[in-house]
Amino acid sequence: MFRRTLEERKEYIARIAARVFCEKGYQTASLQDVAQKGGLSKAGIYHYFNTKEDILSFILLTYTDNFMAVLKSCIQENKEKSLPVDLAFKELINTYAHHLNQAKEVRLLVLRERHQLTGKNKKELLRKEQAISHLLKNELRKIPEINQEYNLNVISFLIISMSHWIGYWFRENGVLSRESVINQSINILFNGMLRNERGEAHSRGRGYGSC
């Protein structure tokens, strides 16, 4: 039932809790629900986590750390391949969206329950999320052709929200594959959704102030 190390045991409890929180909702779910789902005792959970919020915090913070590591690895791989900056950024968005949508329970918890964190847990998650946003903006600054009328915060927010909500409404048995949805979203982001008089997609547009 349990793995060997303390960290592996905490991760096991967190995986079970993520499933329970998604099924029942964080407020409704209890530690007893988690214990029953994982074949644990409630006392056994308390050996690793003091509160239900500590479990939610562990889930979200661990996921965010892993997410940052994946993005940094993508950036390093793009450098090693000597990809042009625009293609490198497209690959970064692609990695962002695909990785985000692999862990369904955690993605839903980020959207639905992150506001449940309080105090230092809330501050730590915000700090880590801001670090991801800063990473995106730093990579955006490397693209010389980027429209200077657009605020980088707005672009990074679009990427983040697009990636999260794709997984929220997307259905695997629908008309489009996840790959197609992500690719279309990236193309719209880079080229815009309108065509000019020659039938070509264009990327310039009005600025809407700063964020």
Summary of the structure (lengths in Angstrom):
residues: 211
radius of gyration: 20.0
end to end distance: 48.8
largest distance: 68.7
contacts: 573
relative contact order: 0.10
helix: 68%
strand: 1%
